[in-house]
Amino acid sequence: MTARWSVKRVLWTCFLPLVAVLIALAAISIWQIQHTSDLVAHVSNVRQPLETTVLNMSTAASVLENGLSSYNVNSDVSQADRVREAEDEFGQLTTQFNGLAETAQDKQVGQNLTSLYNSFKGAPDVIVGVVDQQRVALNLFRKDVTSLDTLIDGTVRATDVSSPDAGTKIAAAVDMRADVDRVSSAVESYLNGPSASLRQGVLDAQSSFQLSLTAYQGTEMSTYEEQWLSLVDEGFNTVTADASNVMDLTDSLAGTLSGFEESIGNTVTYLEDNASPLLVASTASAMSDVQTTAASSTRLLIILVSLSVIAAIICIVALSRMIVRPIRNLLKGAEAVDSGKLDYRFDVDARGELGELALGLNRMLDGIQRSKAVLGESEETAWQILDSTTDSVILTDLRGSILACNEIAAERYHKSLEQMIDTNFYELLPEDLRASRKAQIADVIRTGKSVHFEDERDGMVLDHRIYPVPGPRGEVSRIAIFARDVTTHKWVEEVTEQLRRRNELILEAAGEGIYGLDTEGKTTFVNPAAARMLGYRPEDLIGQLHHELVHHSRVDGRVYPQSQCPIYAAFKDGTVHTSVDNEVFWRRDGTSFPVEYTSTPIIDKGSIEGAVVTFRDITERKRIEEALRMSEEGYRSVFESAANLIVSVDRGGTIIDCNTRSEEMLGYKANEVVGRSLLALIHPDDHEKAQVSLNSVLSKGFDYNKRYRMIRKDGSYIDLRMNAAAARDAAGKYVRTICMIDKG
């Protein structure tokens, strides 16, 4: 009788072979798992730390480069400390790498990294020191520039504009102020990009300043002005010395930074092109071994699963639990972050992708917190920049409550920064301004467009600009109010306009013809006397080619080439062409008249911009000169019929002849002045000038348009103009000096 297999026995009979298989497979799996663990441990303990060390080196190098760049911009002490920490960290990471290196390639990389570290070691401290020196020198320079500007502006305002030298003094002072601004602009530009042209600009400003100083010294000055001019000269020398110091420090900083950036660049390049690829390749090889072993284990597990459904179900349930719990933890964390808890961190105990996901989410939250901190630092930096400007800046809400402002704004309203915050902006304004300012801000809120206006109060002219500040959805949520003091700018504009108008009056009052030409030969300006002599209206000549209009032909009708014209030669060779008296100008009606003219080049900053021409009609003088070449009878006829006083003097200046006009102009009869010295009829203060004129006639044959005060017979003085020319005989020998005198 066959024994029945109990259910229990059947179960054990079926289960024992499975258990034996499982034990055998488990033993094989344990061996393979141990081997895999050894490989993974090698990757975790050696290859990954090396790779992490290289990654941290790249981060430290970036911190070094960016931190020094940031410190160079804002001199933040925390940035300097961060740079020093990054430098120390890089050195420690180099030591750590050499300690982990196990292969010959690893050790060679470690030696190269040590060499690269030594190439920039200590450079950050040197750069920080040079930046600090540069900041101190720059602040001193700006302070000295401000003091010098104030010194110049104060005296310019105090200048008596009614004094004879006021125009010269104000022009010289304005030029000195402009030279100071040129030095300041050159230094500020040099900070952004050193160049030899900017240094030359400082030297040019020094030369220009000395010319302005000399021009001011040439005026009649009070003791106060002499002392002030000495202070201005001393202040300008200090400013240029400061400028040279700032530029030298900038050059030193540029050189040091260049060397450091090259070393850091080489280091980053080596890490990216050599160290990282080598470590990635070796790590990949180790991970390949791990994957091969894992594949073998996977095959055994598949066999194990096929032999035991129960074991598979248990594994599935266990794996399900391992997945569901981490997912629940992730959902819980997501709800916490959504509620605003950015300091929440996910549990990273889970293995595989869920663990990596939790770790990635934690890194993302770290980045968000860092970005939030950076935004706070950026906002603080922005207000630091606004505090460094000369404009007042106020930020308000739509009701006018002040949310923020800079130091200038607080000083302008005689309050501290703490007192300004939460104060209503409209309460700071005078009562007569509140309504208009509210209306302007209401327009900005309604239209979303800025407004610009000027306001004069308490001796100051303020340039206001009100801007809308958009919110997150584009609506106007804040109001920014900027105000700049433009009092000095307005004053300079007014003085410049006065000087321009004075120059126009001088041109209009001049008896000689005066006009200006550009480099193309077109007329840019003309005074009334010139237009009248040429028979044109001034507006008919402006913009026209002068040579083709009034100087196209010679006296005999032959064409006069422009290339031979002395007027055009002035703005070609930059030389003054003076006392040209053998040519004619042509009137609008086709007639001509002899002229004497002088062509002077207009030079601006070393560049020829055109020429200024002065001329006079010398028809009368030419007629007299022609008479001198006629017979004595003809000469006497012209001599006595002339409308002007004509006096002949010998080489020593003694009057040898005089026409009858002497009685009309001076009260003397002709025979009363003959035999007397010409200088005896001229005011003593003009003797030296008159003697120079007579000597000029003896040396070059003529001297025109000289003004003297002559003594009348009754003892009074009369202002007269004299043209003098030498009379010669047929052989060209000097005979006498003819002086034509009139009231022109």
Buried (B, 14 or more C-beta within 10 A) or exposed (E): EEEEEEEEEEEEEEEEEBEEBBEEBBEEBEEBBEBBEEBBEBBEEBBBBBBBBBBBBBBBBEBBBBBBEBBBEEBBEEBBEBBBBBBEBBBEBBBBBBEBBEEEBBEEBBEBBBEBBEBBBEBBEBBBEBBBBBBEBBEBBBEBBEBBBEBBBEBBEEBEEEEEBBBBBBBBBBBBBBBBEBBBBBBBBBBEEBEEEBBEBBEBBBEBBBEBBEBBEEBEBEEEBEEBBEBBBEBBEBBBEBBBBBBBBBEBBBEBBEBBBEBBEBBBEBBEEBBBEBBEEBBEEBBEBBEEBBEBBEEBBEEBBEBBEEBBEEBEEEEEEEBEBBEEBBEEBEEBBEEEEEEBBBBBEBEEEBBEBBBEBBEEBEEEEEEEEEEEBEEEBEBEEBBEEEBBBBBBEBEBEBBBBBBBBBEBBEBEBEEBBEBEBBEBBEEEEBEEBBEBBEBBBEEEEEBEEEEEEEEEBBBBBBBBBEEEEEEBBBBBBBBBBBBBEBBBEEBEEBBEEEEEEEBEEBEBBBBBBBBEBBBBBBBBBBBEBBBBEBEBBBEBBBBEBBBBBBEEEEEBEBEEBBBBBBBEEBEEBBEBBEBBBBBBEEEBBBBBBBBBBBEEEEEBBBBBBBBBBBEBBBEBBEBBEEEEEEBBEBBEEBEBBBBBBBEEBBBEBBBBBBBEBBBBEBEBBBEBBBBEBBBEEBBEEBBEBBEBBEEEBBBBBBEBBBBEBEEEEBEBBBBBBBBBEEEEEBBBBBBBBBEE
